[in-house]
Amino acid sequence: MPALVALVLLVGELATFWGFTAPVNRATENWTTLPANWQELRAQWEYSHAVRAILYVVALGALVMSLLDWRAEA
C-alpha cells in the first residue's frame, strides 16, 4: 500500500510540473524574456517547485515505509 501511495504522489508531481511549472517556462521562454506579468509567473513557478519538493519527500517516505514493511514480512 505505501508503494501505491508513492506512485500516486509521483503522478501528482508530474501533473504539477506539466500544469504549473512548464507553462511558466514556455511563457518566459525559460526565463530569457520577461512578460508583463512576470512576477505572478515567478510566484507560480516557485510555489509549484515547493509543492513538487514536498510531494517528492513524502513519496520517498512512502517508499521507505514500503521497504520496511516488506522487510518485516520476510
N, CA, C and O atoms as CSV, one atom per row, in Angstrom:
chain,resi,resn,atom,element,x,y,z
A,1,MET,N,N,0.800,-1.204,0.000
A,1,MET,CA,C,0.000,0.000,0.000
A,1,MET,C,C,0.851,1.281,0.000
A,1,MET,O,O,0.525,2.204,-0.747
A,2,PRO,N,N,1.919,1.382,0.797
A,2,PRO,CA,C,2.733,2.602,0.742
A,2,PRO,C,C,3.370,2.834,-0.632
A,2,PRO,O,O,3.574,3.977,-1.040
A,3,ALA,N,N,3.682,1.752,-1.340
A,3,ALA,CA,C,4.251,1.921,-2.680
A,3,ALA,C,C,3.218,2.538,-3.621
A,3,ALA,O,O,3.568,3.339,-4.488
A,4,LEU,N,N,1.962,2.174,-3.455
A,4,LEU,CA,C,0.895,2.757,-4.265
A,4,LEU,C,C,0.730,4.241,-3.936
A,4,LEU,O,O,0.506,5.057,-4.830
A,5,VAL,N,N,0.839,4.584,-2.670
A,5,VAL,CA,C,0.781,5.993,-2.263
A,5,VAL,C,C,1.927,6.764,-2.918
A,5,VAL,O,O,1.727,7.872,-3.416
A,6,ALA,N,N,3.114,6.186,-2.918
A,6,ALA,CA,C,4.267,6.840,-3.553
A,6,ALA,C,C,4.014,7.050,-5.037
A,6,ALA,O,O,4.344,8.104,-5.582
A,7,LEU,N,N,3.433,6.061,-5.689
A,7,LEU,CA,C,3.122,6.196,-7.112
A,7,LEU,C,C,2.147,7.336,-7.352
A,7,LEU,O,O,2.340,8.141,-8.263
A,8,VAL,N,N,1.112,7.407,-6.547
A,8,VAL,CA,C,0.125,8.484,-6.697
A,8,VAL,C,C,0.785,9.846,-6.467
A,8,VAL,O,O,0.499,10.800,-7.190
A,9,LEU,N,N,1.649,9.943,-5.485
A,9,LEU,CA,C,2.344,11.205,-5.215
A,9,LEU,C,C,3.252,11.598,-6.374
A,9,LEU,O,O,3.336,12.776,-6.718
A,10,LEU,N,N,3.922,10.638,-6.973
A,10,LEU,CA,C,4.796,10.950,-8.105
A,10,LEU,C,C,3.986,11.353,-9.335
A,10,LEU,O,O,4.417,12.213,-10.103
A,11,VAL,N,N,2.836,10.750,-9.523
A,11,VAL,CA,C,1.947,11.185,-10.613
A,11,VAL,C,C,1.465,12.608,-10.337
A,11,VAL,O,O,1.368,13.423,-11.255
A,12,GLY,N,N,1.164,12.902,-9.080
A,12,GLY,CA,C,0.785,14.264,-8.709
A,12,GLY,C,C,1.903,15.259,-8.969
A,12,GLY,O,O,1.654,16.392,-9.378
A,13,GLU,N,N,3.120,14.835,-8.731
A,13,GLU,CA,C,4.278,15.702,-9.006
A,13,GLU,C,C,4.365,16.005,-10.488
A,13,GLU,O,O,4.599,17.148,-10.880
A,14,LEU,N,N,4.179,14.990,-11.312
A,14,LEU,CA,C,4.228,15.207,-12.761
A,14,LEU,C,C,3.089,16.116,-13.222
A,14,LEU,O,O,3.285,16.975,-14.082
A,15,ALA,N,N,1.921,15.929,-12.657
A,15,ALA,CA,C,0.791,16.791,-13.004
A,15,ALA,C,C,1.073,18.236,-12.603
A,15,ALA,O,O,0.729,19.164,-13.335
A,16,THR,N,N,1.693,18.426,-11.453
A,16,THR,CA,C,2.062,19.772,-11.012
A,16,THR,C,C,3.068,20.391,-11.970
A,16,THR,O,O,2.956,21.566,-12.321
A,17,PHE,N,N,4.046,19.604,-12.392
A,17,PHE,CA,C,5.037,20.142,-13.333
A,17,PHE,C,C,4.376,20.570,-14.635
A,17,PHE,O,O,4.551,21.704,-15.082
A,18,TRP,N,N,3.611,19.659,-15.246
A,18,TRP,CA,C,3.026,19.960,-16.555
A,18,TRP,C,C,1.890,20.972,-16.458
A,18,TRP,O,O,1.600,21.663,-17.435
A,19,GLY,N,N,1.248,21.071,-15.308
A,19,GLY,CA,C,0.144,22.013,-15.168
A,19,GLY,C,C,0.552,23.410,-14.744
A,19,GLY,O,O,-0.130,24.380,-15.076
A,20,PHE,N,N,1.663,23.530,-14.010
A,20,PHE,CA,C,2.038,24.832,-13.460
A,20,PHE,C,C,3.446,25.289,-13.829
A,20,PHE,O,O,3.641,26.452,-14.183
A,21,THR,N,N,4.432,24.392,-13.752
A,21,THR,CA,C,5.814,24.796,-13.996
A,21,THR,C,C,6.106,24.973,-15.486
A,21,THR,O,O,6.630,26.005,-15.904
A,22,ALA,N,N,5.767,23.972,-16.274
A,22,ALA,CA,C,6.079,24.011,-17.707
A,22,ALA,C,C,5.411,25.190,-18.429
A,22,ALA,O,O,6.053,25.812,-19.274
A,23,PRO,N,N,4.139,25.521,-18.127
A,23,PRO,CA,C,3.559,26.693,-18.805
A,23,PRO,C,C,4.308,27.993,-18.515
A,23,PRO,O,O,4.424,28.856,-19.386
A,24,VAL,N,N,4.812,28.126,-17.301
A,24,VAL,CA,C,5.593,29.323,-16.973
A,24,VAL,C,C,6.903,29.311,-17.753
A,24,VAL,O,O,7.331,30.343,-18.270
A,25,ASN,N,N,7.532,28.154,-17.838
A,25,ASN,CA,C,8.766,28.064,-18.616
A,25,ASN,C,C,8.528,28.446,-20.073
A,25,ASN,O,O,9.358,29.115,-20.690
A,26,ARG,N,N,7.389,28.017,-20.622
A,26,ARG,CA,C,7.075,28.380,-22.010
A,26,ARG,C,C,6.773,29.868,-22.138
A,26,ARG,O,O,7.234,30.517,-23.077
A,27,ALA,N,N,5.998,30.412,-21.194
A,27,ALA,CA,C,5.615,31.825,-21.268
A,27,ALA,C,C,6.820,32.747,-21.163
A,27,ALA,O,O,6.832,33.827,-21.753
A,28,THR,N,N,7.826,32.328,-20.421
A,28,THR,CA,C,9.012,33.170,-20.236
A,28,THR,C,C,10.177,32.714,-21.111
A,28,THR,O,O,11.282,33.249,-21.019
A,29,GLU,N,N,9.914,31.720,-21.960
A,29,GLU,CA,C,10.974,31.127,-22.793
A,29,GLU,C,C,12.161,30.738,-21.919
A,29,GLU,O,O,13.303,31.121,-22.174
A,30,ASN,N,N,11.852,29.965,-20.882
A,30,ASN,CA,C,12.837,29.513,-19.892
A,30,ASN,C,C,13.577,30.685,-19.252
A,30,ASN,O,O,14.792,30.642,-19.054
A,31,TRP,N,N,12.826,31.719,-18.937
A,31,TRP,CA,C,13.305,32.901,-18.236
A,31,TRP,C,C,14.334,33.704,-19.025
A,31,TRP,O,O,15.195,34.366,-18.447
A,32,THR,N,N,14.235,33.638,-20.352
A,32,THR,CA,C,15.086,34.503,-21.166
A,32,THR,C,C,14.365,35.786,-21.559
A,32,THR,O,O,15.000,36.759,-21.968
A,33,THR,N,N,13.027,35.791,-21.436
A,33,THR,CA,C,12.236,37.007,-21.650
A,33,THR,C,C,11.303,37.185,-20.461
A,33,THR,O,O,10.914,36.212,-19.815
A,34,LEU,N,N,10.949,38.421,-20.180
A,34,LEU,CA,C,10.048,38.706,-19.070
A,34,LEU,C,C,8.769,39.349,-19.596
A,34,LEU,O,O,8.785,40.504,-20.023
A,35,PRO,N,N,7.658,38.605,-19.568
A,35,PRO,CA,C,6.380,39.210,-19.952
A,35,PRO,C,C,5.928,40.208,-18.897
A,35,PRO,O,O,6.547,40.328,-17.840
A,36,ALA,N,N,4.860,40.914,-19.184
A,36,ALA,CA,C,4.377,41.956,-18.266
A,36,ALA,C,C,3.998,41.390,-16.899
A,36,ALA,O,O,4.184,42.064,-15.886
A,37,ASN,N,N,3.472,40.168,-16.852
A,37,ASN,CA,C,3.041,39.571,-15.580
A,37,ASN,C,C,4.098,38.621,-15.018
A,37,ASN,O,O,3.755,37.596,-14.428
A,38,TRP,N,N,5.344,38.945,-15.190
A,38,TRP,CA,C,6.407,38.023,-14.802
A,38,TRP,C,C,6.434,37.760,-13.301
A,38,TRP,O,O,6.856,36.683,-12.879
A,39,GLN,N,N,5.994,38.721,-12.484
A,39,GLN,CA,C,6.016,38.497,-11.038
A,39,GLN,C,C,5.005,37.431,-10.616
A,39,GLN,O,O,5.292,36.615,-9.740
A,40,GLU,N,N,3.835,37.436,-11.231
A,40,GLU,CA,C,2.859,36.383,-10.941
A,40,GLU,C,C,3.359,35.037,-11.447
A,40,GLU,O,O,3.190,34.012,-10.787
A,41,LEU,N,N,3.973,35.052,-12.614
A,41,LEU,CA,C,4.522,33.810,-13.163
A,41,LEU,C,C,5.642,33.269,-12.282
A,41,LEU,O,O,5.745,32.061,-12.073
A,42,ARG,N,N,6.477,34.166,-11.767
A,42,ARG,CA,C,7.554,33.728,-10.884
A,42,ARG,C,C,7.004,33.093,-9.617
A,42,ARG,O,O,7.519,32.074,-9.158
A,43,ALA,N,N,5.966,33.686,-9.051
A,43,ALA,CA,C,5.349,33.124,-7.846
A,43,ALA,C,C,4.769,31.741,-8.144
A,43,ALA,O,O,4.951,30.808,-7.360
A,44,GLN,N,N,4.074,31.608,-9.272
A,44,GLN,CA,C,3.524,30.308,-9.659
A,44,GLN,C,C,4.641,29.286,-9.832
A,44,GLN,O,O,4.513,28.141,-9.398
A,45,TRP,N,N,5.726,29.698,-10.461
A,45,TRP,CA,C,6.856,28.807,-10.717
A,45,TRP,C,C,7.487,28.362,-9.394
A,45,TRP,O,O,7.793,27.183,-9.215
A,46,GLU,N,N,7.679,29.303,-8.475
A,46,GLU,CA,C,8.298,28.967,-7.189
A,46,GLU,C,C,7.394,28.079,-6.342
A,46,GLU,O,O,7.862,27.104,-5.753
A,47,TYR,N,N,6.105,28.403,-6.274
A,47,TYR,CA,C,5.183,27.574,-5.493
A,47,TYR,C,C,5.054,26.176,-6.071
A,47,TYR,O,O,4.952,25.201,-5.327
A,48,SER,N,N,5.058,26.075,-7.390
A,48,SER,CA,C,4.959,24.738,-7.988
A,48,SER,C,C,6.196,23.909,-7.670
A,48,SER,O,O,6.091,22.699,-7.472
A,49,HIS,N,N,7.352,24.533,-7.618
A,49,HIS,CA,C,8.567,23.810,-7.221
A,49,HIS,C,C,8.494,23.382,-5.756
A,49,HIS,O,O,8.940,22.288,-5.409
A,50,ALA,N,N,7.946,24.221,-4.909
A,50,ALA,CA,C,7.811,23.862,-3.495
A,50,ALA,C,C,6.852,22.688,-3.327
A,50,ALA,O,O,7.130,21.764,-2.563
A,51,VAL,N,N,5.736,22.719,-4.030
A,51,VAL,CA,C,4.773,21.612,-3.960
A,51,VAL,C,C,5.408,20.330,-4.471
A,51,VAL,O,O,5.235,19.267,-3.875
A,52,ARG,N,N,6.138,20.426,-5.568
A,52,ARG,CA,C,6.802,19.238,-6.116
A,52,ARG,C,C,7.815,18.675,-5.135
A,52,ARG,O,O,7.917,17.457,-4.989
A,53,ALA,N,N,8.560,19.530,-4.467
A,53,ALA,CA,C,9.549,19.054,-3.493
A,53,ALA,C,C,8.860,18.323,-2.340
A,53,ALA,O,O,9.329,17.276,-1.893
A,54,ILE,N,N,7.751,18.879,-1.865
A,54,ILE,CA,C,7.015,18.221,-0.779
A,54,ILE,C,C,6.494,16.865,-1.235
A,54,ILE,O,O,6.592,15.881,-0.502
A,55,LEU,N,N,5.942,16.810,-2.442
A,55,LEU,CA,C,5.439,15.536,-2.963
A,55,LEU,C,C,6.559,14.506,-3.082
A,55,LEU,O,O,6.364,13.332,-2.767
A,56,TYR,N,N,7.730,14.946,-3.537
A,56,TYR,CA,C,8.880,14.031,-3.643
A,56,TYR,C,C,9.289,13.491,-2.272
A,56,TYR,O,O,9.541,12.295,-2.129
A,57,VAL,N,N,9.355,14.355,-1.275
A,57,VAL,CA,C,9.789,13.925,0.056
A,57,VAL,C,C,8.795,12.937,0.656
A,57,VAL,O,O,9.192,11.925,1.233
A,58,VAL,N,N,7.516,13.226,0.523
A,58,VAL,CA,C,6.504,12.315,1.061
A,58,VAL,C,C,6.518,10.993,0.290
A,58,VAL,O,O,6.350,9.928,0.885
A,59,ALA,N,N,6.716,11.056,-1.030
A,59,ALA,CA,C,6.804,9.824,-1.819
A,59,ALA,C,C,8.009,8.999,-1.398
A,59,ALA,O,O,7.921,7.774,-1.310
A,60,LEU,N,N,9.122,9.650,-1.140
A,60,LEU,CA,C,10.302,8.925,-0.673
A,60,LEU,C,C,10.016,8.262,0.670
A,60,LEU,O,O,10.395,7.112,0.891
A,61,GLY,N,N,9.354,8.978,1.556
A,61,GLY,CA,C,8.985,8.395,2.842
A,61,GLY,C,C,8.071,7.188,2.678
A,61,GLY,O,O,8.219,6.190,3.383
A,62,ALA,N,N,7.129,7.282,1.748
A,62,ALA,CA,C,6.228,6.148,1.495
A,62,ALA,C,C,6.997,4.956,0.945
A,62,ALA,O,O,6.719,3.812,1.306
A,63,LEU,N,N,7.956,5.221,0.079
A,63,LEU,CA,C,8.769,4.112,-0.453
A,63,LEU,C,C,9.612,3.465,0.642
A,63,LEU,O,O,9.751,2.242,0.675
A,64,VAL,N,N,10.170,4.266,1.527
A,64,VAL,CA,C,10.951,3.711,2.642
A,64,VAL,C,C,10.033,2.891,3.543
A,64,VAL,O,O,10.411,1.806,3.984
A,65,MET,N,N,8.840,3.394,3.819
A,65,MET,CA,C,7.891,2.631,4.633
A,65,MET,C,C,7.525,1.316,3.945
A,65,MET,O,O,7.374,0.284,4.599
A,66,SER,N,N,7.386,1.365,2.637
A,66,SER,CA,C,7.074,0.159,1.880
A,66,SER,C,C,8.210,-0.853,2.018
A,66,SER,O,O,7.964,-2.045,2.199
A,67,LEU,N,N,9.422,-0.388,1.934
A,67,LEU,CA,C,10.585,-1.267,2.073
A,67,LEU,C,C,10.658,-1.853,3.474
A,67,LEU,O,O,10.912,-3.047,3.633
A,68,LEU,N,N,10.441,-1.033,4.482
A,68,LEU,CA,C,10.480,-1.525,5.852
A,68,LEU,C,C,9.365,-2.537,6.105
A,68,LEU,O,O,9.572,-3.527,6.808
A,69,ASP,N,N,8.193,-2.294,5.539
A,69,ASP,CA,C,7.073,-3.215,5.692
A,69,ASP,C,C,7.384,-4.527,4.994
A,69,ASP,O,O,7.065,-5.594,5.517
A,70,TRP,N,N,8.003,-4.466,3.821
A,70,TRP,CA,C,8.371,-5.669,3.079
A,70,TRP,C,C,9.413,-6.477,3.855
A,70,TRP,O,O,9.338,-7.705,3.906
A,71,ARG,N,N,10.377,-5.792,4.453
A,71,ARG,CA,C,11.415,-6.489,5.231
A,71,ARG,C,C,10.812,-7.122,6.475
A,71,ARG,O,O,11.292,-8.174,6.899
A,72,ALA,N,N,9.804,-6.546,7.071
A,72,ALA,CA,C,9.181,-7.084,8.267
A,72,ALA,C,C,8.415,-8.372,7.951
A,72,ALA,O,O,8.336,-9.271,8.787
A,73,GLU,N,N,7.854,-8.456,6.746
A,73,GLU,CA,C,7.100,-9.637,6.344
A,73,GLU,C,C,8.005,-10.794,5.948
A,73,GLU,O,O,7.593,-11.951,6.032
A,74,ALA,N,N,9.208,-10.512,5.526
A,74,ALA,CA,C,10.108,-11.552,5.027
A,74,ALA,C,C,10.696,-12.407,6.132
A,74,ALA,O,O,11.472,-13.323,5.858
